[in-house]
Amino acid sequence: MANEYVSTATLKTTLGITVSTFDTDITTACSAASRGIDQACSRRFWLDSGTNNIRYYQGNPQKLTLSIDDLVTVTTIKLDTDGDASFSTTLTANTDYVLDPLNAAAESPARPYTRLVLNHLSSYSYPSYVRSVKITGAFGWAAVPDEIVRATTILAIKLFKRQETPFGVLSVGVDQATAMRIAQSDPDVRFLIGPYLKMAI
């Protein structure tokens, strides 16, 4: 298991469980809850390993703004201006583009950048080719927000306790879709994740 927002040990402490009898079920609940939160928010809150991860996008030549995946740091931004997949044009930060929201890194907790905005004075525009914008960097969130940790904890507890019901399914695995449905319907979880929902543009 990796990239869980609440650990097995932490959840056991919260539940007051000191034996290892239920460790497998608790670990499963933590994993399913974490991925369910991801699906409910349409984003994930863990950070890429390293800064050379690559994502591709298609921009609109008529627009300056391009929605991107959550981005923490940038290594390079390149364009394929002639459709040959060479990405020979490298954009310069603050000259050709800025990342938006402008003060995302100054927020507490720091938020990722979600838009690439071309400078209207730049000599470049987004190519119309599919897969013509290449961003290399670290994607995700620098730190998991406290609200996400708390929401995951609440959801994991609910999933774990499902095994106490006659129709509980935890012992044979909790799928992420079930976790997502609970996350979207539980008022406490919904309240906590509300500010972090990624809206479709």
N, C-alpha and C positions, 0 to 999 in steps of 0.2 A: 504494500500500500504506500502511496506517496501523495504529497500535496493535499493532505487532509487539513481542515481548518480547526479541528479539535482532535486531540490524540486519545488513544485508548486509555492511557494512564490518567489524563485529565478528566475524561468522562467517568471513569471508575471512581475518582475522588468526588466528583459532583454527585454521583449516585450513592456514595457511601459503601461501595463494594470493595472488599479487601481480598477476596479470593480470586483465583484465576479461572474458575469454572466457566465463566461467561465471556472470557477474553475474545474468543473467535466471533461471537455474536456482536460484542461491543465494537470490535474492529470493523466488522461488516457495516454496522450502523453508522460509524464515523465516516467511512468511505462513501457510502450511499448518500448520506446527508450532505457531504461536501460537494459531490457531483450534482446532487439535486439542486443545491443552492446555485451552482454554476448555471444549470439549465434554466432555472427560474429567472435569473438575472441576465441571461444571454451573454455572459462573460465569465472569465475565471480570474481568481484573485491571487494566484501564485505567479512568481516571476520566472522567466526563462533562465536557463543556465547559460551564462556567457552573454556576450553582446554581438554575436555574429549570426543571429537568427534572421531568416529572410522571409518576408511576406511580399506578395505581389498584388497589384490593384489595377483597375482600369478607371482612368479619370475621364472627365468630360471637358473637351477643349473649350466649351463655352462657359465653364465655371472655374472659379479660383479655388474653391474648397473641395477637398476630398476626404470623405470619412474613412478612417483607418481603424485597425484593431488597437486595443489599449497598448500604448507605447511609453516606456519609461525613459530609455536612452536611445539616441540615434548614432549609428556608426556612419552610414552613408545613405543618401537618397539618390537614385539614378533613374533616368528615363530612357526608354527605347523609342527614339524619335522617328525611326524609319521602318519599324516592324521587322527587323532582322534578329531580334532577341540578343543584341550585343550590349545594350544598356551603356552606351558610350558617353552619355551626357550625365555629369554629376552636378547636382544642385548645391549651392552654397547657402548655409544657414544664415538667416537674417538679411541676405541679399536677394536670393531667389525665393525663399520660403520662410515661414514661421510655423511653429507648432502651436496648436490651440487645444484647450484653453491656455491663454498666455501665462496665467499664474498657477497652473495645475500643480507644479512641483512645490509651490509655497503653501499649499493647503495643508491642513492638519486633520487626518493623515494626508500625505502627498497623494495626489490623484494622477493618473496617467494622461497622456495627450491622446486625443481621439480624432483630431482633424489635422490635415496638412493643408496649409493655405499658401498659395503662390502670391508673391509680391506683384502687385499690378504693374510695377515698373520693371519687372524682370522680363528678359527677352524670351522666356520659355512659357509654354502652356502645356497642359496635359495632352499627350498623344491620344488619338482615338482608338489605337490598337488594343486588343484584349491583352491583359498581362503586360502592360507597358510601363508601369511604375513599380520600381523595386526598392523596398525599404529594408535596410539591414540594421539591426539593433537588438534591444532587449524588450520583449513584449510581456504584458501582464501588469501586475501591481507590485510596487516595491515592498509593501507590507500589507498584511491582511487587516482590513478595518475591524475595530472592536465589535461593531454591529454585526458583521458577517460571522465572526467567531461565536457570538452569543446566539445568533439565529441558527447556526449549524449545531450548536450544543442542544438547543431546544428540539430541533428536528431529529437529531441522533437519539435523544432520549425517547421521543415518541416512537421512532422506528424500533428501538431496542425493546420497548415495552409491548410492542405488537405481539411478541412471542408469548405473552401471558394470556392472550385471547384464544378462544377455541379455533379461530380461523387465521391465527398469526402465520406469517410466511417468513419470518426472519431466519428461522433455522435452516431454510433452504435458499436463503439469499434474498436481499431486498434490491429490487431493480431501481435505477435512477428515475425512471418515469414515475414510480410510486412516490419517491421522495420529493420530486418536483411538484406533484399534485398536492401533497401535504404542505409544502412550502408556500404554494400559491393560495391555499385556502385557510391556513392557520393565521389568525389575526395578529398574533405576536410576531411570528416569523415575517409575515408580510409587512408589518410596520417597520421592522428592523432593516429589511432588505430594500424597502421602498426607494430610498435615495440612491441606490446602487443599480437599479434596473436600467439596462441599456435599451434606449428607445430606438426603434427603427426609423431611419431617415428616408 
